[in-house]
Amino acid sequence: MKFAKIARWLLVIGGLNWALVGLFGKDLFALLGLDMSAWLARLVYLLVGVSALYALFGKKNMSV
């Protein structure tokens, strides 16, 4: 259950990041002073991707 909550929050962060990119052409991590070569940004992007796969193929119901 705890992983489902973390996955949900990571998907929200990823969705907000893509909304910023779509609306303003700005990446959340670029606004925070990090670029794609920063390990923290890459780690969060990786975790968002894993969360999306979990939501798609993992538990059918991610409700908390």
Residue, then its C-alpha position, 0 to 999 in steps of 0.5 A: m500500500k505504501f508503494a501505491k501512495i508513493a507511486r501516486w505522488l510521483l505520477v502527480i509530480g510527473g504530470l505537473n512537470w509535463a504541464l509546466v513543459g507544455l504551458f511554459g516550456k519550462d522543466l520543473f528541475a530546470l526551474l530548480g537549477l538542475d538539468m538532465s545531467a543532474w543525478l537527482a533529476r534523472l533519479v526522479y524521472l526514472l522513479v516517475g517512469v517506474s510509477a507509471l509502469y506500476a500504475l499501468f501493469g501493477k495493481k489495478n486499483m491505485s486508490v488509497 
